[in-house]
Amino acid sequence: MTRKAAGGIIPGVRIPQNLCEDQLRLVEPQINAEGIHLWPFDPAFPIDVRFMKIGLGHNVRKNRHDYFELAYLCRGTASLEIQDRSLPLQEGDLAVVGSTLYHRFECSSNPPLTLAVLFFQPDLIRADGGPDNAEYLNPFLLQDQHFPHVVSGGTSIPGQVFDLMQRIRSELPASTPRARLAVKTYLKMILILLVNQYDTYSGTVETFRRQQRALERLRPLFDHLEKHFDEPTQVQEAARICGMSESHFMSFFKRATGQSFMAYLNHCRIERAQALLVMTDKSVSDISQEMGFCDQSYFGTVFRKLVGMTPAGYRAKSRADGATRQGDHAPAIVLARTAAAASLNGRQ
């Protein structure tokens, strides 16, 4: 597949299979009950570039993170599900995601889609000093409910960003002063492209701060869910924990996360169950109880509604797919299993 772009033709990029990591296995175990994804950055130099594969029905749950994210769609078609919006992505498009919005990428093609993803902590730019450095981050701070997160591959921007992402990847891990200087230079080149792209957008930093405050008000509830994940939590109890009336809580939670509370809770439990089905040998019954469902039948009904197949069918398909890819993806699987052991089995 090829797409017209300013300055030429951008082909769909085919990434070698041995470089692609399975997003569900790698990312899902790193998402906590608050829906925060915790990426294991090098704390001294918090930036990373990965190639990730997402298959049909193998989606991580909606999550947010304190880092900033750029994702270039190398292959396939997808949608960026962000808060309560669904934005289509085609090959060659670029997605720009800040730190306060719940989101995920959903595959809408077969074979699986491939993303090139750049993660970085904003302090990597802020720590450089200088009065103008914060301006580099404006495209990530102005993201309100109308923000155009997707930059079309029909412009020259995504192709240029992808090229710079590959240059950053070639320098990682940045273990020398020269490598760190190169990475920061390439990152600032990416950011100035985005600053120019969004120069006329009229969002304000106050939108970002308001969303941060809203999420902070929900923190006691997320802490409760982390500690009592295997117990049923109804809307009335959730509202009480947050110190709100039920009606106010329901509208407040939907604005903050893009989902109703029960939809959020079911997605959270089912997508954790997906990870357990793939990475452990626990029975479907045990997983159902561990995820806080009152009975296995109801668990199966919710699972089938959200995933499109039964838990047993999902386990069989995922393991068959994993066996086919094991030679190419062994490092990602080992890393994901290590994370899963700490994140999931630690709650036994």
C-alpha positions in Angstrom: 0.0 0.0 0.0 1.3 3.5 -0.8 0.0 6.9 0.2 0.5 10.3 -1.4 2.5 12.7 0.8 3.8 16.2 0.4 7.1 15.7 -1.3 6.5 12.2 -2.6 5.1 8.7 -2.0 5.3 7.2 1.5 5.0 3.4 1.3 3.6 1.2 4.1 6.6 0.4 6.2 7.3 -3.4 6.8 9.2 -3.8 10.0 11.1 -7.1 10.4 9.2 -9.5 12.6 12.1 -10.0 15.0 12.0 -6.3 15.9 8.2 -6.3 16.8 7.0 -6.9 20.3 3.5 -8.1 21.2 1.8 -5.1 22.8 -0.6 -7.1 25.0 2.1 -9.3 26.5 4.5 -6.3 26.9 2.2 -3.5 28.1 -0.8 -4.9 29.8 1.1 -6.3 32.9 2.5 -2.7 33.4 -1.0 -1.1 33.7 -2.3 -0.6 37.3 -5.9 -0.3 38.6 -5.8 3.5 37.9 -5.2 2.7 34.3 -1.7 4.2 34.5 0.9 2.5 32.3 4.3 2.5 34.0 7.1 2.2 31.4 10.4 1.0 32.7 12.5 3.9 31.6 16.2 4.3 32.3 15.7 6.9 35.1 18.8 8.8 34.0 17.6 9.2 30.4 13.8 8.5 30.1 13.2 7.9 26.4 12.5 4.8 24.4 11.5 3.7 20.9 9.8 0.3 20.3 8.0 -1.4 17.4 4.8 -3.1 18.6 2.3 -5.5 17.0 -1.4 -5.5 17.8 -3.7 -8.2 16.5 -7.5 -8.3 16.2 -9.0 -8.7 19.7 -5.6 -8.4 21.4 -6.1 -4.8 22.7 -4.7 -3.5 26.0 -7.2 -1.6 28.1 -7.4 2.1 27.9 -4.6 3.7 29.9 -2.8 6.9 30.5 0.8 7.7 31.6 3.0 10.5 32.9 5.2 10.4 29.8 4.3 11.7 26.3 3.8 9.4 23.3 4.1 9.5 19.5 2.9 6.5 17.5 3.5 6.1 13.7 1.3 3.5 12.0 3.8 1.5 9.9 1.3 -1.2 8.7 -2.4 -1.9 8.8 -5.4 0.1 9.8 -6.4 1.1 13.3 -8.4 3.5 15.5 -7.1 5.6 18.3 -9.7 5.3 21.1 -9.1 8.3 23.3 -11.4 9.3 26.1 -14.9 9.0 24.3 -13.6 9.6 20.8 -12.6 7.1 18.1 -10.1 8.5 15.5 -9.2 6.4 12.4 -5.6 5.7 11.6 -4.2 4.7 8.2 -0.7 3.6 7.2 1.6 6.6 7.5 -0.4 8.5 10.0 1.0 9.8 13.3 -0.8 9.9 16.7 0.1 12.5 19.3 -0.9 11.6 22.9 -0.3 13.6 26.1 -0.3 12.4 29.7 -3.8 12.9 31.0 -6.0 11.1 28.5 -7.1 7.5 28.6 -6.5 5.9 25.2 -5.5 2.7 23.3 -4.9 1.7 19.8 -7.4 -0.9 18.3 -6.5 -3.0 15.3 -9.0 -3.1 12.5 -7.0 -5.1 10.0 -5.7 -8.6 9.5 -2.7 -9.3 9.5 -1.9 -7.4 12.7 -1.0 -3.7 12.7 2.5 -2.5 13.4 3.3 0.7 15.4 6.5 2.6 15.9 6.2 4.2 19.3 8.2 6.9 20.9 7.9 7.4 24.7 9.6 10.2 26.6 9.3 11.9 29.9 8.8 15.7 29.5 11.5 16.4 32.1 14.0 15.2 29.5 13.3 18.5 27.7 12.5 20.7 30.7 15.7 19.7 32.5 17.8 21.3 29.7 17.0 24.8 31.1 16.4 27.9 29.1 13.2 30.0 29.0 11.9 28.6 25.7 12.3 24.8 26.4 8.7 24.4 27.7 7.4 25.7 24.3 8.6 22.4 22.8 6.0 20.5 24.8 2.9 22.7 23.9 1.4 20.2 21.5 1.1 17.7 24.4 -0.3 20.2 26.9 -3.0 21.8 24.7 -5.0 18.6 24.3 -8.7 19.3 24.9 -11.7 17.3 23.8 -11.4 18.7 20.2 -7.6 18.3 19.8 -6.6 16.7 16.4 -4.5 13.9 17.8 -3.9 12.3 14.3 -1.5 14.0 11.8 -2.3 12.6 8.4 0.3 10.8 6.4 -0.9 13.1 3.5 1.4 15.7 5.0 5.2 15.4 5.2 5.2 15.5 9.1 4.7 11.8 10.0 7.3 10.6 7.6 9.9 13.1 9.0 9.0 12.1 12.5 9.3 8.4 11.7 12.8 9.0 10.3 13.9 10.8 13.4 12.4 8.1 15.6 14.6 5.6 13.9 17.6 7.8 14.4 16.8 8.0 18.1 16.4 4.2 18.3 19.8 3.7 16.7 21.4 5.7 19.5 19.7 3.8 22.4 20.7 3.0 25.0 22.4 6.4 25.0 25.4 5.5 27.2 27.8 8.3 26.1 27.5 12.1 26.1 27.6 12.2 22.3 24.7 9.7 22.1 22.6 11.6 24.6 23.2 14.8 22.8 22.2 13.2 19.5 19.0 11.8 21.0 18.0 15.1 22.5 18.7 16.9 19.2 16.6 14.4 17.2 13.8 14.7 19.8 13.8 18.5 19.6 13.7 18.3 15.8 10.5 16.1 16.2 9.0 18.5 18.7 9.6 21.6 16.6 7.8 19.8 13.7 4.8 19.3 16.0 5.0 22.9 17.4 4.7 24.2 13.8 1.9 21.7 13.0 -0.2 22.8 15.9 0.8 26.5 15.9 -2.7 27.7 15.2 -4.5 25.4 17.6 -6.2 27.4 20.3 -6.2 25.0 23.2 -4.8 26.2 26.6 -2.6 24.7 29.3 -5.4 25.2 31.7 -7.3 22.3 30.0 -4.3 20.0 30.9 -4.3 21.2 34.5 -8.0 20.8 34.9 -7.8 17.2 33.7 -5.0 16.6 36.1 -7.1 17.9 39.0 -10.1 15.7 38.0 -7.9 12.6 37.9 -6.5 13.5 41.3 -10.0 13.6 42.8 -10.5 10.0 41.6 -7.2 8.8 43.2 -8.9 7.4 46.4 -11.1 5.2 44.2 -8.3 3.9 42.1 -6.3 3.1 45.3 -9.3 1.2 46.6 -9.6 -0.8 43.4 -5.9 -1.7 43.5 -6.3 -3.2 47.0 -9.7 -4.8 46.6 -9.6 -5.9 42.9 -11.2 -9.2 43.6 -14.2 -7.6 45.4 -17.3 -6.2 43.6 -17.5 -2.4 43.7 -20.8 -0.8 42.9 -21.4 2.8 41.7 -22.8 3.8 45.2 -19.6 2.6 46.9 -17.4 4.3 44.3 -19.2 7.6 44.8 -18.9 7.4 48.5 -15.1 6.8 48.3 -14.8 9.9 46.2 -17.1 12.0 48.4 -19.7 12.6 45.7 -23.3 12.0 45.1 -24.0 9.1 42.7 -25.3 11.3 39.9 -22.3 13.7 40.2 -19.8 10.9 40.4 -21.2 9.2 37.2 -20.9 12.3 35.1 -17.5 13.3 36.7 -16.0 9.9 36.1 -17.2 9.8 32.5 -15.6 13.2 31.8 -12.3 12.3 33.4 -11.8 8.8 31.8 -14.1 8.8 28.8 -16.0 5.7 30.1 -18.7 5.0 32.6 -17.5 3.6 35.9 -18.9 0.1 35.3 -17.5 0.0 31.7 -14.1 1.1 33.0 -14.2 -1.6 35.8 -15.3 -4.4 33.4 -12.6 -3.4 30.8 -10.0 -3.3 33.5 -11.0 -6.8 34.8 -11.4 -8.4 31.5 -8.1 -7.2 30.1 -6.3 -8.3 33.2 -8.0 -11.6 32.7 -6.7 -11.8 29.1 -3.2 -11.4 30.4 -3.7 -14.2 33.0 -5.2 -16.5 30.4 -2.2 -16.1 28.1 0.6 -16.0 30.7 -0.6 -18.4 33.4 -2.1 -21.9 33.6 -4.8 -20.8 36.0 -8.3 -22.2 35.4 -11.0 -20.0 33.9 -12.9 -20.4 37.2 -10.0 -19.2 39.3 -9.4 -16.2 37.0 -13.1 -15.3 37.1 -13.0 -15.2 41.0 -9.7 -13.4 41.0 -11.1 -10.7 38.8 -14.1 -10.1 41.2 -16.9 -11.7 39.1 -19.7 -13.2 41.1 -19.8 -16.4 38.9 -18.0 -17.9 36.0 -21.1 -17.6 33.7 -21.3 -13.9 34.1 -17.6 -13.6 33.6 -17.9 -15.5 30.3 -20.8 -13.3 29.2 -18.8 -10.1 29.8 -15.6 -11.5 28.3 -17.4 -12.6 25.2 -19.1 -9.2 24.8 -15.8 -7.3 25.1 -13.4 -9.7 23.4 -15.6 -11.5 20.9 -14.9 -15.1 22.0 -15.0 -17.2 25.1 -12.2 -17.2 27.7 -11.2 -20.7 26.7 -11.3 -19.9 23.0 -9.2 -16.8 23.6 -6.6 -18.8 25.6 -6.3 -21.4 22.8 -6.0 -18.8 20.0 -3.5 -16.7 21.9 -1.3 -19.6 22.7 -1.5 -20.9 19.1 -0.5 -17.5 17.8 2.2 -17.2 20.4 3.7 -20.5 19.4 3.8 -19.4 15.8 5.7 -16.2 16.7 7.8 -17.5 19.6 11.0 -17.6 17.6 10.6 -14.0 16.6 9.3 -12.6 19.9 11.1 -14.6 22.6 12.7 -11.5 24.3 9.3 -9.7 24.5 7.6 -12.7 25.9 10.3 -13.2 28.6 10.0 -9.6 29.6 6.2 -9.7 29.7 6.2 -12.9 31.8 8.6 -11.3 34.3 6.4 -8.2 34.6 3.3 -10.4 34.9 4.8 -12.4 37.7 5.4 -9.3 39.7 2.2 -7.5 38.8 -0.4 -10.3 38.7 0.9 -13.1 40.9 2.0 -10.6 43.6 -1.7 -10.2 44.6 -2.2 -13.9 45.4 
